[in-house]
């Protein structure tokens, strides 16, 4: 009864937070942000039990209103131990394209993180940096002065007085983060804060300055062990950059499986809401998957509830995630109670 009461007040606080935060827009993202952890924050580099990890994410969005937008990410990270100090290094590649190929966005980022555990508390600090490429298909654009009165359509072949637009731009990008986790009874809260584009890179296809604003990210999660093979993973994500806000709140439910043909350890399912409960509702995210010994596989689907639902009939995005974690060469510490003689 005490656990149920505590869980009720915990969810109530999160609900109040959701109601008081307005949303204006959403950033490029994965709905399964917890399964794209290296992209979520530099501090998530090495935040797992094992020697190494491989992550693959794929997202296909808005297929019913034209050629879909696709996003793909690959990540690899590895643990390094120096004089009993845990360090982690990793890298990731992200590819994103608009549905009509007018804009292609690629990232090549390396990351490093330091982990320090003191009693039941763990502190993590991470740094991430690399190169970003953006490519625009300028042949697909047309301008107001290219209106062809004889045909009644825009004609990109007509001369234009618009300034020159670069097709490809490159810029360095750096991110950093800090995280804290602890254990309180059977709760394991984790708090993560990260800053992206801390070098304020210039992002412009024109010969003018357009520096990126720093994007801030706050991520909270608190795994809760319940009875009878059940557990919860409530999560909260809040990102803001200038006037753009991305806000997600939800939870996974996990169930430990008995011996089965697929040798899966447990199944999980979850639902999340993206954006505010007051305005600009975006989508409900439904996720399900299986956890094996070293492999985790998940699929999710976004159900659009914004005004865009009138165009795409409530369909949003489908997303897949695969995470494979290698065995650990470091033994996990366990306390075995015994009677003293």
Protein Blocks (a to p, Z undefined) as FASTA:
>chain_A
ZZmmmmmmmmmmmmmmmmmpccfbdcdddfklmlmmmlmpmklgopacdfbdcdddddde
hklnoccdddddddddddddeehiacdddddddddddfklpaccddddddddddddehjb
ccddddddddddddddfklpccfklccfknopacfkbccfbdcddfbdcddddddddddd
ddehjaccddddddehklopaddfbdcddddddddddddddddddeehiacdddddddde
hjaccddddddddddddddfkopabdcdddddedjfkbopfbdcdddddddfklccdddd
dddfbfklmmnnopabdcdddddddddfbdcddddddddZZ
